[in-house]
Amino acid sequence: MNLLRVVQSANLVWLLSEVLLVVLARSNRRGLMPRDRGSRTILWLLIGAGIATGSLIQPVSAAAPWLLGISLMLIVVGLAIRWVAIITLGRFFTTSVAIHGDHRLVRAGLFRLVRHPSYTGLLLLFVGMALSFGNWLSFVAIVLPFLAALRYRIQVEESSLVEVLGQDYIEYRRTTKCLLPGIW
């Protein structure tokens, strides 16, 4: 199997894992207070539009092997970070912004380093995916819409967490970066 096929397979694993998350999250809806404000829909629409636009600009097969290697590494590391964060959150994880009646702040594992490690994983994954196209226009077409949607999603999520968790979350936000340890 060539490197391009491995990258494509890694992207497929990500997509299937997201479908699995939606299915699993449906069984975890009891006692949730929905607060999504359309952020999940916006995220998926912009992801789809970005990938479609990036694909129209440049087919994936154009990337150099060394770039595909970097791409694969970012996709795999991003996927691993996302799943570790989801597993750490346990029943508090949802695919749409929603708060459990007994919601509490999780500061264990990757959450000691950043407030949204599952989104950090997605960011790495999308940078890797975008690099696999081997074209800067495709990179921009994929990453910028994702970042815009992610920024909105984080704003929605953080305002809900401040509302529900109050001063605990405000202090956590003051002492912990959003996505990249020590940077952002």
N, C-alpha and C positions, 0 to 999 in steps of 0.2 A: 504494500500500500504506500503510495507516495505521500509526501508531506501535505500537499494541498488537500487530499482526501482526509487526512487526520485532522486538519484544521476544520474542515467542513463537518466531520463527525463530532468534534468538540462543540461546535456551534449547535448541532442538532441535539446533543446531550443537554446543553443549556436550555434550548427551547422545550424539550420534553420535560425537563425538571421544573420549568415554570408552569407547564400544564399540570403536572403532578401537584405542585404547591397549591394551585387553585382548587383542585379536587380535594386534597387533604384539608384545606382551610374551610371548605364548605361544611365539614363535619364538626368544626370548632366554632360555630357561630353563636352558641347559647350564651346569653348574658352579655352580648357585645353592644356597645353604643357606637353606631356608625358615625364617622366624621370625615369621610373620604373626600367630599366636595369635588368628585369627578377626577381625582388625581390618578387613579388606576387607569381609567379610560384614556386620559390625556397621555399618560406614560406609554401605553401600548400603541396608541395612534401615532405618536411621534417616533417611537422606535420603529414601527412598521414603515412609516413614511421615510425615515432616514435610511433604513436598510434598502428599501426599494430605490430611492434616489441614488444612493451610493452604488448600487448594482447597475443602474442605467448608465452612470458616468463611466464606470470601469468594472469589467468582470474580475472576479476574484483570481482567476488563473494568471493574472499579469504580475503578481507579486514575486519578488526574488526569493529563492530558498531561505536565505538568512533572515529575511523579513517574515516569512511564514513561520520560522522557528521562534522568533520573538513573539509573534502573534499567538502561536500555540501556547507558549509559556504563560502569557498574560491571561489567556482564556482559562487555562486550567487553574492557575493561581486564583483568579477572580472567582471562578466557580467554587473552589474550595473555601475561600473566605466567606462567600455568601452562605454556603451550607453550614459552616461552623457557626456563623452568627445566628442563623435560623434555628439550629439545634440548641444553641445557648438560650435563645428566647423561649423555646418550648411552646407552651400553649398561648403565650402572649404574642406569638407571631401571627399576623394576618396578611393576606394579599391586598386588602384595602385598609385604609386607615380606620381603625376601630379600637375602642378601649374596653377592656374587661371591667366589670364592676369592682373587682378586687385587684385592679392593675397595680403593679409596683415597678419601681425603677430597677433595671438590671444593669449592674456594673461589673459583671464577671466576664472572664475571657477577653475577647476582642473589644468588648464594651468598655474596658479600662482605658483603651487607647483612643477610640473614636466613638461618637454617639451613634453612628449609622454604619456599622461594618458591612451589613448586607448590601448597602448601596455602594460602599467602597469596592466590594467584590464585583458588583455590576459595572462600575466605572472601569475597572481594570479589564473586565471581560469585553466591554464595548470598545475600548481603546485597542485591544488585541484584535477584535473582529474587524475594526476599521483599518488597522494596519495591514490585514491580510489582503486588502484590495490593491495595495501597492500604488496608491494614487492619493495625493493630498486633497484633491477635490472630493473624492469619495470619503476620505477620512473626515473632513469637515462636515459633509452631508450626513454622516452617520453620528458623529460625536456631538455636534452642536444641538440638534433637536433633542437628543437624549439628555444632555446637560440642562437644557431649558425645562424639560419635563421633570427631571430629577430635582431641580431647584424648587419648583412649585410643590412637588410631593413632600420634600423635606419641610417647607414652610407650613404646609397643612398639618403634617405630623407633629412638628415641634409646637405649634400653637395648641394642638389638642393635648399634648403631654404637659405643657405648662398649665393649661386650664385644669387638668385632672390631678397632676402630681405637685403643682405649685412650686414652692420654694426649693424643694428637693431637686426638681428638674432644672430650675433656674441656676442653682449652684453647680449642678452637673454640666450644664451648658457653658457656664463660665470657666470651668476647669478642664474641659475636654473638647478637642477639636471635632468638627463635624464629620469629615471624611478621610482626611490624611493626617496621621499623627504629626503634631508640631507645625503643620502647614495651614490646613484649611479644615 
